[in-house]
Amino acid sequence: MKTIPKQLFRVFLFAVILSIAAVCVYYNITQKSDDYTKTLPKIMENVTFLNIIIFVMTLPAMFLVNPQYWNNRVVRFLLYFGGSVVFIITALSMKISPPVRVVYLMTGGIFLVVHAIFYYLLVKKR
């Protein structure tokens, strides 16, 4: 279970890269603009900050190093996926404009999917 910190960091890195790519594609489709000189750094910064927020929300997964928590499947799911799911629920309930909500949901969804893939690999390894 000592691989959980490394795994969370890998999830963060992959999620940041995929989220930036997805939000850039979304921006290109919705805005139809060729000027990325000012928007690309802002997209990268904002998506990275959103992923940092989700990463901090998933830090309770570090408690899974304790075998008592790991062996209880319900507690394992709550600790492992709770932060990502709460972020998505919060993004759905916030009063923000629809394009911003889409970016939040894309970022949260990508983080959740990457997190689930790494969870599957972790459980498969055991």
Secondary structure, DSSP 4 states (H G I P E B T S, - for coil): -TTHHHHHHHHHHHHHHHHHHHHHHHHHHHH-----TTHHHHHHHHHHHHHHHHHHHTGGGGGGGSHHHHH-HHHHHHHHHHHHHHHHHHHHHS---HHHHHHHHHHHHHHHHHHHHHHHHHHHH-
